[in-house]
Amino acid sequence: MFIRLLSAAASAAATMAAAAFPDGAEAQSRELMVVTATRTLTPAEALPVRVDVLTRAEIELDNIQTLADAAARATGVYIEQSGPAGSVSSGFFRGTNSSHALALFDGVRLNDPSAPNGRFDFGRDTLADAERVEIVRGPLSAVYGSDAIGGVVNVIPRIGGEDAFSPYFETSYGTFETVRALAGATGSVERLRYGLTFDHFQTNGFDVVPERMSTRTGDPDGARISTLTAIGDLSLGRGFSLEGLLRIRDAENEYDTFSGGPSGFQRGDDPDVETVQDDTTLWRAGLAYAAGELESRLRVGQILTTRENVDAGAMTDAYDGERTFADWLSTWRPQSAAGAPEISFGVQYERDAIETTTAFASPVDEDEDRFGVYLGAGAQIGDRLCVRGSVRHDDYEAADAETTYSLGTVFDIPEIATQLTASYGTAYRAPSLNERFETSAFNIGNPDLRAESSESWEAGFRTALSAFGQAEGVSFGAVYYQTDIEDLIEYDFVAFQNINIGRAEIDGAEAWLELQPVEHFELRLAYAYTDAQNAATRAQLLRRPEHMASLTARYAFTERLRASFVWSHVGERTDVNYDDDGFFLGSGGVIDGHDVVSVSGEYGVSDAIALFASVNNLLDQTYERPEAFAAPGRAVTLGLRGRF
């Protein structure tokens, strides 16, 4: 079935000739500049790691609405989403845990300090304010500190431009009574660059209890997300500038209980359970300097998070988190030195504070300071070799200090248009305040928890060949990696507390092929293999598909008409299992894989206005992601967007 679908999808895409791909689609282009892997603007060809980039044009053409959908496009990233857009979503990067992925907005850490394990929810951030999304796989704690074991996702916001005022808007309506409206503007006026975006997304949703379960009633579970983003910088002259960022996101969603049904112990519908408030406010202010060989930024800010869950109008859980941060980062590029070296260095301070009130645990009111020092460097050695490395030391107020490092190389073989890459890195995740201090009748707090730590290495190649009359008509590559994680935090049913007892061993490989047979057509095929095991029992870790694949084609029939085709395959995986009456069966059973096909298109009515449409899950496949949570069926969206 898998091979037949792959062949059919490839044949269909190959017939879409004489077409155009959105600007900037090639994530590993030799001209592509990315910032997430090093915290400084760096050519992708100089990086020993794989970076996927979704541009504004791709986001719009594919009608990608949430960060969960964007992250799922990256090879080796699996997203579990418990319902429609806006539902809780977890990201598994290269087989690591959902708490091992770091999310950033313009370089600012978004992971929720009040969440039980500090993980980031990918489902509740829309992309109206994004100019592009950069996704890096592999360890990056040596750059960003805690949480970056499996990878990092960074949303780069819209700002500036050639004109003083460039407004844009979008409105759409679709299946599940889904409505979206956004409006904003970017521009540059003398010394000022700015960006302003407001976005509102709302869906009536669908019943997330699967149809196979007898406890399903058909009661829909909806969601709402509103986001306001304002960003700007003002040149003061002599290389100095002021920077500012404000992002306010307000979300809510309905969900169903695991304590429902006639017995009270089944997976069942519950129209009274919902997250009525999931708010995040991010603000940042800074002073930057850039002149000659030196760039430097000093920034301060806060992230405030509030989440409240209710049942029949009564609050059951409340989480309040506050992260205060200050960081200074400088980059020195000595122009007269051989090898075009680049040296980055900086310091960072963070203070996390949480207040929680939950139905089955004692309230938690804790805070912690941490201080980090970072050093990174890169240089060209001769004509073929590029070397890059980084080291970081983080000191925690009430926990062990952590030192992480990474080293990578890129070796050019221009005779065959190939680069060989290799890298090694260590990473960690600090235990959350909840994991250390929450107590209940079934949990004894453990303030002595150690950080989860990892070692990873990878080796691969990437080749870009001239073909079909195009400079990079054919490009392909592959990477093999291994990750070992120690001191994983797990709940011990004998000790009644979280302790460091887990170990994981992960082997994986990623491969991709990109074709541009004519000037305006591009096809991309990607595959990921993941073998993630419990190192003690050799059992497969839950919710890590062994095989994933995707095929993407984007094209334009004319200058005004563009279209996109995306097929994705998620293979079998183990999960927590429930029978057709909603009763818990156990953990570790295998669930079926699934294939999803989506198509979308855009027609330019004029140079400024375009009509667009998309159909997600075109074949209306029925599957669960994770088990006991129904995935969306076929969904059609029609809309209008403009840019002036």
C-alpha positions as CSV (number, residue, x, y, z in Angstrom):
1,M,0.0,0.0,0.0
2,F,2.8,2.4,0.9
3,I,4.7,1.7,-2.3
4,R,1.6,2.0,-4.4
5,L,0.6,5.3,-2.9
6,L,4.2,6.7,-3.3
7,S,4.3,5.6,-7.0
8,A,0.8,7.1,-7.7
9,A,1.7,10.4,-5.9
10,A,5.0,10.7,-7.8
11,S,3.3,10.0,-11.2
12,A,0.7,12.6,-10.5
13,A,3.2,15.2,-9.5
14,A,5.4,14.5,-12.5
15,T,2.6,15.4,-14.9
16,M,2.2,18.9,-13.4
17,A,4.7,20.5,-15.8
18,A,5.6,24.0,-16.7
19,A,5.0,25.3,-13.2
20,A,6.5,27.7,-10.6
21,F,7.6,27.1,-7.1
22,P,7.1,29.9,-4.4
23,D,10.0,32.1,-3.9
24,G,12.7,30.8,-1.6
25,A,11.4,27.3,-1.4
26,E,14.7,25.5,-1.5
27,A,15.6,25.1,2.2
28,Q,19.2,24.2,1.6
29,S,19.9,26.6,-1.2
30,R,23.5,27.8,-1.4
31,E,22.2,31.3,-1.2
32,L,19.9,30.7,1.8
33,M,20.8,32.6,5.0
34,V,19.4,31.2,8.3
35,V,19.7,32.4,11.9
36,T,18.4,29.6,14.2
37,A,21.4,27.2,14.1
38,T,23.9,29.8,15.4
39,R,21.9,32.8,16.6
40,T,23.6,34.8,13.9
41,L,22.8,35.1,10.2
42,T,24.8,32.3,8.6
43,P,24.8,30.7,5.1
44,A,23.0,27.3,5.1
45,E,25.9,25.8,3.1
46,A,28.3,26.6,6.1
47,L,26.2,24.6,8.6
48,P,26.8,21.0,9.5
49,V,23.2,20.4,10.4
50,R,20.0,20.2,8.3
51,V,17.7,23.3,8.4
52,D,14.2,23.3,6.9
53,V,12.7,26.7,6.1
54,L,9.1,27.5,5.3
55,T,8.8,30.9,3.6
56,R,5.8,33.3,3.7
57,A,5.0,32.2,0.1
58,E,4.9,28.5,1.1
59,I,2.8,29.2,4.2
60,E,0.2,31.0,2.1
61,L,0.1,28.6,-0.9
62,D,-0.2,25.5,1.3
63,N,-2.6,27.3,3.7
64,I,-0.5,26.3,6.7
65,Q,-2.3,27.8,9.7
66,T,-0.6,26.7,12.9
67,L,3.0,26.1,14.0
68,A,2.1,22.4,14.5
69,D,1.4,22.1,10.8
70,A,4.6,24.0,9.9
71,A,6.8,21.8,12.1
72,A,5.2,18.6,10.7
73,R,6.6,19.6,7.3
74,A,10.2,19.0,8.5
75,T,11.8,15.6,7.8
76,G,12.1,13.6,11.0
77,V,9.5,15.6,13.0
78,Y,6.2,13.9,14.1
79,I,3.4,16.0,15.5
80,E,0.6,14.5,17.7
81,Q,-2.4,16.8,17.7
82,S,-5.4,15.9,19.9
83,G,-8.1,17.4,17.6
84,P,-8.6,20.3,15.2
85,A,-6.3,23.3,14.8
86,G,-6.0,24.9,18.2
87,S,-5.9,21.6,20.1
88,V,-3.0,20.5,22.3
89,S,-0.1,19.4,20.1
90,S,3.2,17.7,21.0
91,G,6.3,17.6,18.8
92,F,8.7,14.6,18.6
93,F,11.9,15.6,16.9
94,R,14.1,12.7,15.8
95,G,12.5,10.3,18.2
96,T,13.1,12.4,21.4
97,N,10.5,13.3,23.9
98,S,7.9,16.0,23.4
99,S,9.7,18.1,26.1
100,H,12.9,17.9,24.1
101,A,11.9,20.5,21.4
102,L,12.6,24.2,22.0
103,A,10.3,26.8,20.4
104,L,11.3,30.3,19.7
105,F,9.7,33.5,18.5
106,D,12.4,35.8,17.0
107,G,14.9,33.9,19.2
108,V,12.9,34.3,22.4
109,R,12.2,31.0,24.3
110,L,8.5,30.1,24.3
111,N,8.4,26.8,26.2
112,D,5.9,27.2,29.0
113,P,7.6,27.4,32.5
114,S,4.2,26.5,34.2
115,A,3.6,23.3,32.1
116,P,4.1,20.0,34.0
117,N,7.3,19.2,32.1
118,G,8.0,22.6,30.5
119,R,7.1,21.4,27.0
120,F,5.8,23.6,24.2
121,D,2.3,23.3,22.8
122,F,2.7,23.6,19.0
123,G,-1.1,23.7,18.3
124,R,-2.0,27.1,19.7
125,D,0.2,29.5,17.7
126,T,-0.9,30.7,14.2
127,L,1.5,32.0,11.6
128,A,-0.1,35.2,10.4
129,D,2.9,37.2,11.8
130,A,5.6,34.9,10.4
131,E,7.8,35.8,7.6
132,R,9.4,32.4,7.7
133,V,9.8,29.4,10.0
134,E,13.2,27.8,10.5
135,I,13.4,24.2,11.9
136,V,16.7,22.7,13.0
137,R,17.0,19.1,14.0
138,G,19.6,17.9,16.5
139,P,21.1,19.1,19.8
140,L,21.3,22.9,20.2
141,S,21.7,23.2,24.0
142,A,25.2,24.5,23.4
143,V,23.5,27.5,21.7
144,Y,20.2,27.9,23.6
145,G,20.5,25.9,26.9
146,S,17.8,23.7,28.3
147,D,15.2,21.8,26.2
148,A,17.0,21.7,22.8
149,I,17.8,18.0,22.7
150,G,15.8,17.0,19.6
151,G,15.6,20.3,17.8
152,V,14.6,23.9,17.6
153,V,11.7,25.8,15.8
154,N,12.1,29.5,15.4
155,V,9.3,31.8,14.0
156,I,10.9,34.8,12.3
157,P,8.3,37.7,12.2
158,R,7.4,40.0,9.4
159,I,9.1,43.4,9.6
160,G,10.3,46.2,7.3
161,G,10.3,46.2,3.5
162,E,11.0,48.6,0.7
163,D,7.9,50.7,1.1
164,A,6.8,52.9,3.9
165,F,3.4,51.1,4.2
166,S,2.7,47.7,2.9
167,P,-0.7,46.4,4.2
168,Y,-2.0,42.9,3.9
169,F,-5.1,41.0,4.8
170,E,-6.6,37.5,4.6
171,T,-10.1,36.1,5.3
172,S,-11.3,32.5,4.8
173,Y,-14.1,30.1,5.7
174,G,-14.1,26.3,5.7
175,T,-15.3,23.0,7.0
176,F,-16.1,22.7,10.7
177,E,-17.3,26.3,10.5
178,T,-13.7,27.4,10.5
179,V,-13.3,31.2,10.2
180,R,-10.0,33.1,9.9
181,A,-9.3,36.8,9.5
182,L,-6.0,38.6,9.6
183,A,-4.8,42.1,8.8
184,G,-1.5,43.9,9.2
185,A,1.2,46.0,7.6
186,T,5.0,46.2,7.4
187,G,7.2,49.1,6.2
188,S,10.3,51.2,6.5
189,V,10.1,54.9,7.1
190,E,13.4,56.7,7.2
191,R,15.1,55.2,10.3
192,L,12.1,53.1,11.4
193,R,11.2,49.5,10.4
194,Y,8.0,48.0,11.7
195,G,5.5,45.1,11.5
196,L,2.0,44.9,12.9
197,T,-0.3,41.9,12.6
198,F,-3.6,40.9,14.1
199,D,-5.0,37.4,13.5
200,H,-8.2,35.7,14.6
201,F,-8.9,32.0,14.1
202,Q,-12.0,30.1,15.2
203,T,-13.4,26.7,14.5
204,N,-16.4,24.8,15.7
205,G,-14.3,21.7,15.3
206,F,-15.5,18.1,15.4
207,D,-16.0,15.3,18.0
208,V,-12.5,14.2,18.9
209,V,-13.8,10.9,20.4
210,P,-13.3,8.5,17.5
211,E,-16.3,7.1,15.6
212,R,-15.3,3.5,16.6
213,M,-16.0,4.2,20.2
214,S,-19.5,3.6,21.6
215,T,-19.2,6.6,23.9
216,R,-19.1,9.1,21.0
217,T,-22.0,11.5,20.9
218,G,-21.0,13.8,18.0
219,D,-20.6,16.8,20.3
220,P,-18.0,19.0,18.5
221,D,-14.8,20.2,20.2
222,G,-13.9,23.7,18.9
223,A,-11.1,26.2,19.4
224,R,-10.3,29.9,19.2
225,I,-7.0,31.7,18.8
226,S,-6.4,35.5,18.6
227,T,-2.9,37.0,18.2
228,L,-1.6,40.5,18.1
229,T,2.1,41.1,17.1
230,A,3.9,44.4,17.0
231,I,7.7,44.6,16.2
232,G,10.0,47.5,15.3
233,D,13.4,48.9,15.4
234,L,14.5,52.5,15.2
235,S,18.0,53.6,14.0
236,L,19.6,56.2,16.4
237,G,22.6,56.7,14.2
238,R,26.3,55.8,14.7
239,G,25.4,52.1,14.5
240,F,22.9,52.2,17.4
241,S,19.3,51.2,17.2
242,L,16.4,50.6,19.6
243,E,14.3,47.4,19.3
244,G,10.8,46.5,20.5
245,L,8.5,43.4,20.4
246,L,5.1,42.8,21.8
247,R,3.1,39.6,21.1
248,I,-0.2,38.8,22.8
249,R,-1.9,35.5,22.2
250,D,-5.3,34.5,23.6
251,A,-6.6,30.9,23.0
252,E,-9.2,28.5,24.2
253,N,-10.3,25.0,23.2
254,E,-12.8,22.3,24.1
255,Y,-11.7,18.7,24.8
256,D,-13.1,15.4,26.0
257,T,-12.5,13.5,29.2
258,F,-11.0,10.1,30.0
259,S,-13.3,9.8,33.0
260,G,-16.6,9.7,31.1
261,G,-19.2,7.3,29.6
262,P,-21.7,5.4,31.6
263,S,-19.1,3.8,33.9
264,G,-17.3,7.1,34.6
265,F,-14.0,5.5,33.6
266,Q,-14.2,5.6,29.9
267,R,-12.9,7.8,27.1
268,G,-16.1,9.8,26.4
269,D,-17.7,13.0,25.3
270,D,-18.0,15.8,27.8
271,P,-19.4,19.1,26.6
272,D,-18.6,20.9,29.8
273,V,-14.8,20.4,29.8
274,E,-12.6,23.1,28.2
275,T,-9.5,25.2,28.5
276,V,-11.2,28.6,28.8
277,Q,-8.0,30.6,29.0
278,D,-4.6,29.9,27.5
279,D,-2.9,33.3,27.2
280,T,0.7,34.2,26.5
281,T,2.1,37.7,26.5
282,L,5.6,38.3,25.3
283,W,7.4,41.7,25.4
284,R,11.0,42.5,24.7
285,A,13.0,45.7,24.4
286,G,16.6,46.1,23.3
287,L,19.5,48.2,22.2
288,A,21.6,47.1,19.3
289,Y,24.9,48.1,17.8
290,A,26.2,47.2,14.4
291,A,29.3,48.8,12.7
292,G,32.3,47.4,11.0
293,E,33.3,44.0,12.3
294,L,31.1,44.0,15.4
295,E,27.4,43.4,16.1
296,S,26.0,43.5,19.6
297,R,22.5,43.3,21.2
298,L,21.3,43.8,24.7
299,R,17.7,42.7,25.3
300,V,15.3,42.4,28.3
301,G,11.8,41.1,28.4
302,Q,9.2,38.8,29.9
303,I,6.9,36.0,28.9
304,L,3.7,35.7,31.0
305,T,1.5,32.6,30.6
306,T,-1.9,31.8,32.1
307,R,-4.0,28.6,31.6
308,E,-7.3,27.7,33.2
309,N,-9.3,24.5,32.8
310,V,-13.0,24.3,33.7
311,D,-15.6,21.5,34.1
312,A,-19.3,22.6,34.1
313,G,-18.2,26.1,34.8
314,A,-16.0,25.3,37.8
315,M,-12.2,25.8,37.5
316,T,-10.3,22.5,38.0
317,D,-6.8,23.6,37.2
318,A,-4.9,26.9,36.9
319,Y,-1.3,27.5,35.8
320,D,0.5,30.9,35.9
321,G,4.0,31.2,34.6
322,E,6.4,34.1,34.4
323,R,9.8,34.1,32.7
324,T,11.9,37.3,33.0
325,F,15.0,37.4,30.8
326,A,18.0,39.5,29.9
327,D,20.6,38.6,27.4
328,W,23.6,40.2,25.7
329,L,24.9,38.7,22.5
330,S,27.8,40.0,20.3
331,T,29.3,38.7,17.0
332,W,32.7,39.7,15.8
333,R,33.8,39.1,12.2
334,P,37.4,40.2,11.7
335,Q,37.5,41.1,8.0
336,S,41.3,41.0,7.7
337,A,41.7,37.5,9.2
338,A,42.1,34.5,7.0
339,G,39.2,32.0,6.8
340,A,36.5,34.6,7.4
341,P,36.2,33.7,11.1
342,E,33.1,34.5,13.1
343,I,33.1,34.6,16.9
344,S,29.9,35.0,19.0
345,F,29.8,35.4,22.7
346,G,27.1,36.4,25.2
347,V,25.5,36.0,28.6
348,Q,21.9,35.3,29.5
349,Y,19.8,35.6,32.7
350,E,16.4,34.0,33.2
351,R,14.1,33.8,36.2
352,D,11.2,31.3,36.0
353,A,8.3,31.6,38.5
354,I,5.1,29.5,38.6
355,E,1.9,29.4,40.6
356,T,-0.4,26.4,40.1
357,T,-3.6,25.2,41.6
358,T,-4.8,21.8,40.4
359,A,-7.7,19.5,41.4
360,F,-5.5,16.5,42.6
361,A,-2.3,18.2,43.8
362,S,-1.2,20.7,46.3
363,P,-0.6,24.3,45.0
364,V,2.9,25.1,43.8
365,D,4.5,28.5,44.2
366,E,8.2,28.3,43.2
367,D,10.8,30.3,41.3
368,E,14.3,29.8,40.2
369,D,17.1,31.9,38.7
370,R,19.6,30.7,36.1
371,F,22.6,32.3,34.4
372,G,24.2,31.2,31.1
373,V,27.4,32.0,29.3
374,Y,27.7,31.2,25.6
375,L,30.6,31.1,23.1
376,G,30.4,30.1,19.4
377,A,32.9,30.2,16.5
378,G,33.1,29.3,12.9
379,A,35.8,29.6,10.2
380,Q,36.8,28.4,6.8
381,I,40.0,26.4,6.7
382,G,41.4,26.3,3.2
383,D,39.1,26.1,0.2
384,R,37.1,23.0,1.3
385,L,36.7,22.8,5.0
386,C,34.4,24.8,7.3
387,V,34.5,24.2,11.0
388,R,31.9,25.5,13.5
389,G,31.5,24.9,17.3
390,S,29.9,26.2,20.4
391,V,30.0,25.8,24.2
392,R,27.6,27.0,26.8
393,H,27.6,26.9,30.6
394,D,24.3,27.3,32.6
395,D,24.2,27.8,36.3
396,Y,21.0,27.0,38.2
397,E,20.1,28.5,41.6
398,A,19.0,25.2,43.1
399,A,20.2,22.6,40.7
400,D,23.4,21.3,39.2
401,A,25.2,23.5,36.6
402,E,25.2,22.2,33.0
403,T,27.9,22.6,30.4
404,T,27.1,21.6,26.8
405,Y,29.1,21.8,23.6
406,S,29.0,21.0,19.9
407,L,31.4,20.7,17.0
408,G,30.6,20.3,13.3
409,T,32.4,20.3,10.0
410,V,31.4,20.8,6.3
411,F,33.7,19.5,3.7
412,D,33.3,20.7,0.1
413,I,33.9,18.4,-2.9
414,P,33.2,20.8,-5.8
415,E,34.3,18.2,-8.4
416,I,31.0,16.3,-7.7
417,A,29.0,19.3,-6.3
418,T,28.8,17.6,-2.9
419,Q,29.3,18.6,0.7
420,L,30.1,16.1,3.5
421,T,28.8,17.0,6.9
422,A,29.5,15.7,10.4
423,S,28.7,16.9,13.9
424,Y,28.6,16.0,17.5
425,G,26.8,17.7,20.4
426,T,25.6,17.3,24.0
427,A,22.3,18.7,25.2
428,Y,20.1,18.7,28.3
429,R,16.6,19.4,29.7
430,A,16.5,20.9,33.2
431,P,13.7,19.4,35.4
432,S,10.7,21.7,35.5
433,L,9.6,23.4,38.7
434,N,6.4,21.3,38.6
435,E,8.4,18.0,38.3
436,R,10.5,19.0,41.3
437,F,8.0,20.5,43.7
438,E,4.5,19.3,42.9
439,T,3.0,17.1,45.7
440,S,-0.2,15.1,46.0
441,A,-1.5,11.9,47.6
442,F,0.2,10.1,44.8
443,N,3.4,12.1,44.3
444,I,6.2,13.2,46.6
445,G,8.1,16.2,45.3
446,N,11.7,15.6,44.3
447,P,13.8,18.8,44.4
448,D,16.9,16.8,43.8
449,L,16.0,15.7,40.2
450,R,18.9,15.9,37.8
451,A,18.7,17.3,34.3
452,E,18.1,14.9,31.4
453,S,21.2,14.8,29.3
454,S,22.1,13.6,25.8
455,E,24.9,12.9,23.4
456,S,24.3,12.9,19.6
457,W,26.3,12.6,16.5
458,E,25.4,12.6,12.8
459,A,27.1,12.3,9.5
460,G,25.7,12.9,6.0
461,F,26.1,14.5,2.6
462,R,24.2,16.9,0.3
463,T,24.6,17.2,-3.4
464,A,23.3,19.8,-5.8
465,L,23.8,19.1,-9.5
466,S,23.2,21.2,-12.6
467,A,20.4,19.5,-14.6
468,F,17.4,20.3,-16.8
469,G,19.1,23.6,-17.7
470,Q,18.8,24.6,-14.0
471,A,21.8,25.4,-11.8
472,E,20.4,23.1,-9.1
473,G,18.0,21.0,-11.1
474,V,18.7,17.9,-9.0
475,S,19.6,18.0,-5.3
476,F,19.6,15.2,-2.8
477,G,21.2,14.1,0.4
478,A,21.0,11.9,3.5
479,V,22.1,11.9,7.1
480,Y,22.5,9.2,9.7
481,Y,22.4,10.0,13.4
482,Q,22.5,8.4,16.9
483,T,21.3,9.9,20.2
484,D,21.7,8.5,23.7
485,I,19.7,10.1,26.5
486,E,20.3,9.5,30.2
487,D,18.6,10.4,33.4
488,L,15.2,10.6,31.8
489,I,12.7,11.8,34.4
490,E,9.9,9.2,34.9
491,Y,7.3,8.6,37.6
492,D,8.2,5.7,39.9
493,F,5.0,3.9,41.2
494,V,7.0,2.4,44.2
495,A,8.7,5.6,45.3
496,F,5.6,7.8,44.5
497,Q,7.8,10.5,42.9
498,N,9.6,11.5,39.7
499,I,13.1,10.1,39.6
500,N,15.9,9.9,37.1
501,I,15.6,6.3,35.9
502,G,15.1,6.4,32.2
503,R,17.5,5.8,29.3
504,A,16.8,6.0,25.6
505,E,18.8,5.0,22.5
506,I,17.7,6.5,19.2
507,D,19.1,5.6,15.7
508,G,17.7,7.3,12.7
509,A,18.2,8.4,9.1
510,E,16.8,11.1,6.8
511,A,17.0,11.3,3.0
512,W,15.6,13.7,0.5
513,L,15.5,14.3,-3.2
514,E,14.5,17.6,-4.9
515,L,13.9,18.0,-8.7
516,Q,13.4,21.0,-10.8
517,P,13.0,19.6,-14.3
518,V,11.9,22.9,-15.8
519,E,12.4,26.4,-14.6
520,H,9.0,26.7,-12.9
521,F,8.4,23.3,-11.3
522,E,9.8,21.7,-8.2
523,L,9.3,18.3,-6.6
524,R,10.5,17.2,-3.2
525,L,10.5,13.7,-1.8
526,A,11.6,13.1,1.8
527,Y,11.9,10.0,4.1
528,A,12.7,9.5,7.8
529,Y,13.6,6.4,9.6
530,T,13.5,6.4,13.5
531,D,14.3,3.6,15.9
532,A,13.7,5.0,19.4
533,Q,14.0,2.4,22.2
534,N,14.0,2.2,25.9
535,A,17.6,1.4,26.6
536,A,16.7,-0.9,29.5
537,T,13.7,-2.9,28.1
538,R,14.4,-2.5,24.4
539,A,10.7,-1.6,24.0
540,Q,9.9,1.0,21.3
541,L,9.2,4.5,22.7
542,L,5.6,5.5,22.4
543,R,4.4,7.7,19.5
544,R,7.5,7.5,17.4
545,P,6.7,6.2,13.9
546,E,9.5,4.1,12.5
547,H,8.8,5.3,9.0
548,M,7.6,8.6,7.7
549,A,7.6,10.0,4.1
550,S,6.3,13.0,2.2
551,L,6.0,14.2,-1.4
552,T,5.5,17.8,-2.2
553,A,5.0,19.5,-5.6
554,R,4.3,23.2,-6.1
555,Y,3.7,24.7,-9.5
556,A,2.1,27.5,-11.5
557,F,0.0,27.1,-14.6
558,T,0.4,30.9,-15.3
559,E,1.8,33.9,-13.5
560,R,-1.5,34.2,-11.6
561,L,-2.4,30.6,-11.0
562,R,-0.3,28.4,-8.6
563,A,-1.0,25.1,-7.0
564,S,0.4,22.7,-4.4
565,F,0.2,19.0,-3.8
566,V,1.3,17.4,-0.5
567,W,1.2,13.7,0.4
568,S,2.5,12.5,3.8
569,H,2.8,9.0,5.2
570,V,3.1,8.2,8.9
571,G,3.9,4.6,9.6
572,E,2.9,2.2,12.5
573,R,3.8,3.3,16.0
574,T,3.2,2.2,19.6
575,D,0.8,4.1,21.8
576,V,-1.5,4.0,24.8
577,N,-4.4,1.8,23.8
578,Y,-8.2,1.9,24.3
579,D,-10.9,-0.5,23.1
580,D,-14.1,0.4,21.1
581,D,-16.0,1.1,24.4
582,G,-13.3,3.6,25.5
583,F,-11.8,1.4,28.2
584,F,-8.0,1.5,28.8
585,L,-6.3,-1.6,27.4
586,G,-2.7,-0.9,28.2
587,S,0.4,0.7,26.8
588,G,2.7,-0.3,23.9
589,G,0.2,-1.7,21.4
590,V,0.9,-1.0,17.8
591,I,-1.6,1.3,15.9
592,D,-1.9,1.6,12.1
593,G,-0.1,4.1,10.0
594,H,-2.0,6.6,7.7
595,D,-1.6,8.5,4.5
596,V,-2.9,12.1,4.0
597,V,-3.2,14.0,0.8
598,S,-3.7,17.7,0.6
599,V,-4.1,20.1,-2.3
600,S,-4.2,23.9,-2.5
601,G,-4.1,26.7,-5.0
602,E,-4.1,30.4,-5.4
603,Y,-5.4,32.6,-8.3
604,G,-4.3,36.2,-8.6
605,V,-7.3,38.3,-9.5
606,S,-5.0,41.3,-9.8
607,D,-1.5,42.1,-8.7
608,A,-2.8,42.8,-5.2
609,I,-5.7,40.4,-4.7
610,A,-5.8,36.6,-4.8
611,L,-8.4,33.9,-4.3
612,F,-7.2,30.7,-2.6
613,A,-8.6,27.3,-1.8
614,S,-7.3,24.2,0.0
615,V,-8.5,20.7,0.7
616,N,-6.8,18.9,3.6
617,N,-7.1,15.1,3.9
618,L,-8.5,14.9,0.4
619,L,-9.2,11.2,0.6
620,D,-11.0,11.6,3.9
621,Q,-8.8,9.1,5.7
622,T,-9.9,8.0,9.2
623,Y,-7.1,7.7,11.7
624,E,-6.2,8.6,15.3
625,R,-3.4,10.9,16.3
626,P,-2.8,9.9,19.1
627,E,-4.9,6.8,19.8
628,A,-8.4,7.8,21.2
629,F,-8.2,11.2,19.5
630,A,-9.9,11.4,16.1
631,A,-8.0,13.3,13.4
632,P,-9.7,15.8,11.1
633,G,-11.6,14.4,8.1
634,R,-11.7,16.1,4.7
635,A,-11.7,19.9,5.2
636,V,-12.2,22.5,2.5
637,T,-11.2,26.1,2.9
638,L,-12.0,29.1,0.6
639,G,-10.5,32.5,1.1
640,L,-9.3,35.9,-0.2
641,R,-6.0,37.5,0.6
642,G,-4.4,40.8,-0.5
643,R,-1.1,42.6,-0.3
644,F,-0.7,46.2,-1.4
